[in-house]
Amino acid sequence: MRRADRLFQLVQTLRTRRFATGQQLATTLGVSKRTVYRDVADLVGSGVPIRGEAGVGYQLERGFELPPLRFTSEELEGLALGARFVSAWGDPELAAAVGTAMTKIEAVIPDALRRALLDTPLFTPGFERAAEMAANVGVLRRAIAERRVIHFGYTRGDGQRSQRDVRPLGLYFWGRSWTVAAWCELRADYRSFRPDMMDELVVLDRTFDPGEGYNLDQFIEGAEWLREGRGTRTPGLER
């Protein structure tokens, strides 16, 4: 669960109870009591009227409501453009999820802003190869989220074939292709792979811990050009 979602659920839980102990909140949220104590302190610091203390329990002042979502027309234009990009260039599952999210937003904003959202003249046309470029992206997203090692066959641009076991760390879209940043066990180094050049992709039962040293921060650390936004080449791309 994302931290923002957890904080929202914490407030909602306190709204439905007259009183809750740290342990009760920890069980509900699936986190440790220490995390609950830290989250409550952060909420109180941001102005949420929670009374109580660690080791005793908490209650939310009656009448407190989370402020409704408020968007400017420019914010909605940005959301619409992002949703259209995902629909054109993302994997089908993510495109469907974004469509659902936009429907929810349409349902709660005023009519004037709804028109700004629906009539935004900003577009991201998909090309004939868009679906092919996004091949395997949905599987890779889930493997990254679950920190699972993946196995696949890879055909480089020169036709050379190889079999790879890699730790997927992040996905990048370059306008002409997607790449997945990964730690490659065959090369014992960071590499980037194009999903549309993969086949026989399998998510293995093996998991990995980014704390072991193979993580996206280390990938970026080794790519100075990427941090500075220079160039268009992809670090360690297996061509």
Residue pairs with C-beta under 8 A, 6 or more apart in sequence:
1 9
1 29
1 30
3 39
6 29
6 31
6 39
7 39
7 42
7 43
8 66
9 28
9 29
10 25
10 29
10 36
10 39
10 40
10 43
11 43
11 48
11 60
11 66
13 20
13 25
13 28
13 29
14 20
14 25
14 50
14 58
14 59
14 60
15 60
15 64
17 59
18 59
19 52
19 57
19 58
19 59
20 28
20 57
20 58
20 59
21 56
21 57
21 58
22 33
22 36
22 37
22 54
22 55
22 57
22 58
23 33
25 36
25 58
26 32
26 33
26 35
26 36
29 35
29 36
33 54
37 54
40 50
40 52
40 54
40 58
43 50
44 50
48 60
48 64
49 60
49 61
49 64
50 58
50 59
50 60
50 61
51 58
51 59
51 60
51 61
52 58
52 59
68 108
69 105
69 108
69 109
71 79
71 105
71 109
71 113
73 113
73 116
76 105
76 109
76 113
76 116
76 117
76 120
77 116
77 117
77 120
77 122
79 102
79 105
79 117
80 102
80 117
80 118
80 120
80 122
81 120
81 122
81 123
81 124
82 98
83 98
83 99
83 101
83 102
84 122
84 123
84 124
85 124
86 94
86 95
86 98
87 95
87 98
87 99
87 126
88 124
88 125
88 126
88 130
89 124
89 126
89 130
89 133
89 134
89 173
90 98
90 134
90 137
91 134
91 137
91 138
91 141
92 138
93 138
94 137
94 138
94 141
102 117
105 117
106 114
106 117
106 118
109 117
132 196
133 176
133 177
133 178
133 195
133 196
134 178
134 195
134 196
135 195
135 196
135 198
136 152
136 195
136 196
136 198
136 201
137 171
137 178
137 195
139 150
139 201
139 203
140 150
140 168
140 171
140 180
140 195
140 201
141 171
142 148
142 203
143 149
143 150
143 168
143 203
144 168
144 169
144 170
144 171
144 180
146 203
146 207
147 167
147 207
147 208
147 209
147 210
148 168
148 203
148 204
148 205
148 206
148 207
148 208
149 165
149 166
149 167
149 185
149 203
149 204
149 206
149 207
149 208
150 165
150 166
150 168
150 201
150 202
150 203
150 204
151 163
151 164
151 165
151 200
151 201
151 202
151 204
152 163
152 164
152 166
152 198
152 199
152 200
152 201
152 202
153 161
153 162
153 163
153 164
153 198
153 199
153 200
154 161
154 162
154 163
154 164
154 193
154 197
154 198
154 199
154 238
155 161
155 197
155 199
156 162
156 197
156 238
156 239
157 197
157 239
158 239
162 186
162 238
163 186
164 184
164 185
164 186
164 193
165 184
165 185
165 186
165 204
166 180
166 182
166 183
166 184
166 185
166 191
166 193
167 182
167 183
167 185
167 208
167 214
168 180
168 181
168 182
169 180
169 181
169 182
169 183
169 210
169 214
169 215
169 216
169 219
170 180
170 181
170 216
170 219
171 178
171 179
171 180
171 181
172 178
172 179
172 180
172 181
172 192
172 234
174 232
174 234
177 194
177 196
178 194
178 195
178 196
179 192
179 193
179 194
179 195
179 234
179 237
180 192
180 193
180 195
181 190
181 192
181 216
181 219
181 235
182 190
182 191
182 192
182 193
183 189
183 190
183 191
183 214
183 219
184 190
184 191
184 238
187 236
189 236
190 218
190 219
190 222
190 235
190 236
191 236
191 237
191 238
192 234
192 235
192 236
192 237
192 238
193 237
193 238
194 237
194 238
197 238
208 214
210 216
219 235
220 226
220 227
221 227
222 235
223 235
225 231
225 233
225 235
226 235
